[in-house]
Amino acid sequence: MPQDKPEGAPRVTFDTPIPAHIMGIDGTWKRECALKEVSDVDATLWIDGSIEGLSLDEFFLLLSSTGLAYRRCQLDQVNGTEITVNFLRQRGKQPGPPPQDAHFPDQPKI
């Protein structure tokens, strides 16, 4: 389900779009794309090729060729070769700051 877009959410616009791919949840299709803008809840992509006939209810935005950096997405808008996608989150998981007592293993507690 799409996330509500908070007003004033920080956005990053890339001068040179970042190469990426979109891929079906079941892995049956994959398209090249470029990441133009991104925020915590959505992104704007340029698609290389047609998206006609693809199931865009839910798919992956692959940010690395090894698949280690990805986001689960849902199509929001289409404007020619540019699409806007919403990032999907697991149910019950809400983004937020780490707890006050959280620390990283390589860093001592303060």
Buried (B, 14 or more C-beta within 10 A) or exposed (E): EBBEEEEEEEEEEEEEBEEBBBBBEEEEEBBEBBBBBBBBBBBBBBBEEEBEEBEBEEBBBBBEEEEEEBBBBBBBEEEEBBBBBBBBBEEEEEEEEEEEEEEEEEEEEE
